[in-house]
Amino acid sequence: MIARLKIKNWRSHHESEFKFAKGVNVLIGIMGSGKSSVMDALCYALFGTFPALQQRKLKLDDILRDKPNQAISASVELDFVKDEAVYTVYREIALEKGTRNVELRKNGVLLEAENSQAVTEYVEKILHLDYDIFSRAVYAEQNQLDYFLELPKGQRMAQIDSLLKINTYEDARKTVTSLANKIDAERETKEYDSKALFSAADESTIARLGAEISDTQKEAARLEAERINAENLLEQTRESLEKARAARESKAEIERLESESRGLESTLEILDHELKLIAKKLAENNKDGADAEKETLNKLVEKFGNSKELSAKLKETKEQEISFEKRIERAETKKEYLGHALKDIGESDNCPLCKSHLDPAKKSKLKEGHAHEISALESEIKELKEKLRETQKSYFETESAHEQIAVLETEVATAEESAKIALQIGQDFASRERELSAKRGEIDAKLKALASRKSELEKEKEEDADIKKLEADYENVLVATEKTKGRLSSLSLLKAEKAERLAILEEKRKVFTVAVKEVESLSRIKRSLEIFSGALLKTQEELRAEFITIVNEVMAEIWPTLYPYGDFTNVKLMIENRDYVLKARTTSEWVNVEGITSGGERSLAALALRIAFSLALARNLGMLVLDEPTHNLDTNAVDELAITLRERLPNLIDQIFLITHEERLESAVSGYLYRLERNKELDEPTKVVLIASPEL
């Protein structure tokens, strides 16, 4: 229940305050006296807006009183009672700044003061209704009692659906239908794409490729066995060929030994002859020859050192040579590595060693370092090679001296020994002859062995004749083996190609299978959405039917009170051609209120509908606002309306606000009666006069 309203600088009001009670509260006054502004202020206090502001017929700054001077702010303060608690709403409007201060209190305790919207939402939560229901079901604007009947046909259902929030079901149903159509289009696209992606021919190709791959694997296994056999045969042929070649080489070696044996025999004969001459000569002059050779040897030893010293020097020089060669090899290897690294650095932006990224500066520095190191290595290699040449030269010189000294030492030793031998030979010539005879025996034995070996080689000549055949066989087996390997390689490539094609087709089949499942899933989703859409439509229809039932029950109850005549016994809201129609019951039939009834009857029917809407949609509020409801009513109808408002409606609605210029409706008051007066010619502010109240 609205208990109090205080407005300041609101339209024509300077500062006005009203108290209200249960029953019918009336604001009466001439046109322009500020009556409707009071109800606009009441609506604004509750919801932060009112119809003219919501419809942009007014701006917030238009609300501020501008006569005699422009007010810089306006405010509304409203007390309402709900569940025995007193709630106070305060809203203040600043010129050109909109809503500035806003508060909501419960029994004096602040509940909300953040912003206007937050307060509005809190109020809506307390009252269990929003502005739309209040403005359309509770607050009948001036001369808008028959608002419903003024709506063009075809728009009433949409307006009432919006009022009942049933339009959300229709919006949801349209969204669901649109979604179902999109899903169906997606399903058709996927179905078309899946058919284009994979076909029965592809399935046949998969089976064929699988069989071909199996056959290829079997053929590859057969060829692999053939390759192993061929390689085994190749190895056997190679071994036979190597044996034959070895036999040929043995024959050549024996011939060489035979020739050597003949030479040895001739040499022995010559030595035997020379031995006699040497023995005689050594016996005569062996000392002088040894002395000459010893003198030459001593000179060489004095210059180069003895044979042992030269051997040590040769070993040392050889080690130096090997050391220089290894150092050269290491330097050249390092140079080659650095050369490759330098090339890699030039071709890439990554470090060739750690593979990290090189910025230009680091890359340039690294290249310069490598180039410098390569240059140093080249100088080092050049120097080492020079030292190597010098070492090799020294080695050759030392080796030559060593050989001369070794020869001389041998010759000196031989000469000395020869002298001794010659002397010994001279003393024991017979013994020497026996030794030579034994030597000849040995040579003869060797010659016999060589003759036997020669006989064996004669037999191997036949094997030698088969070498060409073995080489031909080896070549044939080698060619056959390579052919088998080639066929295996081709089969491997063919198998890989078919396996790749098979993998692609199987992947396509997987994608196709997924697509088919998606198509089936989309079909199920579409069917579910269609069922849901049907359920939404059925829910809309059931909610409309329930709403109509409630509205018609209320109108059936209040119509005899509002219209005590017998020509129209009831009014009823019906649905025809998917739109609402208000009908009145004659003694014989239901007729349209529009076009059939008089203006007064139409207004009373609209009042009944308005009351029914208020009770159906805002039963918790229990309030009705009627602004100039006497439009089109005759005197009798006005009097009857006054009686109805005073005596009958309070039984249905707790609090009624009546704004009127019709003084005949003063009799309808059961709460507070205010007369609003204003001299419009002088632009005076509205004056509020309390005429009647429950306390008076």
Sequence and secondary structure as in RCSB ss.txt:
>XXXX:A:sequence
MIARLKIKNWRSHHESEFKFAKGVNVLIGIMGSGKSSVMDALCYALFGTFPALQQRKLKLDDILRDKPNQAISAS
VELDFVKDEAVYTVYREIALEKGTRNVELRKNGVLLEAENSQAVTEYVEKILHLDYDIFSRAVYAEQNQLDYFLE
LPKGQRMAQIDSLLKINTYEDARKTVTSLANKIDAERETKEYDSKALFSAADESTIARLGAEISDTQKEAARLEA
ERINAENLLEQTRESLEKARAARESKAEIERLESESRGLESTLEILDHELKLIAKKLAENNKDGADAEKETLNKL
VEKFGNSKELSAKLKETKEQEISFEKRIERAETKKEYLGHALKDIGESDNCPLCKSHLDPAKKSKLKEGHAHEIS
ALESEIKELKEKLRETQKSYFETESAHEQIAVLETEVATAEESAKIALQIGQDFASRERELSAKRGEIDAKLKAL
ASRKSELEKEKEEDADIKKLEADYENVLVATEKTKGRLSSLSLLKAEKAERLAILEEKRKVFTVAVKEVESLSRI
KRSLEIFSGALLKTQEELRAEFITIVNEVMAEIWPTLYPYGDFTNVKLMIENRDYVLKARTTSEWVNVEGITSGG
ERSLAALALRIAFSLALARNLGMLVLDEPTHNLDTNAVDELAITLRERLPNLIDQIFLITHEERLESAVSGYLYR
LERNKELDEPTKVVLIASPEL
>XXXX:A:secstr
 EEEEEEEEETTEEEEEEE  SEEEEEEE TTSSHHHHHHHHHHHHHS  HHHHTTSS HHHHB  SSS  SEEE
EEEEEEETTEEEEEEEEEETTTEEEEEEEEETTEEEE S HHHHHHHHHHHHT  HHHIIIIIEE TT TTHHHH
S TTTHHHHHHHHHTTHHHHHHHHHHHHHHHHHHHHHHHHHHHHHHH  HHHHHHHHHHHHHHHHHHHHHHHHHH
HHHHHHHHHHHHHHHHHHHHHHHHHHHHHHHHHHHHHHHHHHHHHHHHHHHHHHHHHHHHHHHHHHHHHHHHHHH
HHHH  HHHHHHHHHHHHHHHHHHHHHHHHHHHHHHHHHHHHHHHHH SB TTT  B  HHHHHHHHHHHHHHHH
HHHHHHHHHHHHHHHHHHHHHHHHHHHHHHHHHHHHHHHHHHHHHHHHHHHHSHHHHHHHHHHHHHHHHHHHHHH
HHHHHHHHHHHHHHTTHHHHHHHHHHHHHHHHHHHHHHHHHHHHHHHHHHHHHHHHHHHHHHHHHHHHHHHHHHH
HHHHHHHHHHHHHHHHHHHHHHHHHHHHHHHHHHHHH   SS  EEEEEEETTEEEEEEE SS EEESTTTS HH
HHHHHHHHHHHHHHHHH TTT EEEEESTTTT  HHHHHHHHHIIIIIGGGT SEEEEEES GGGGGG SS EEE
EE  GGGT   EEEEEE TT 
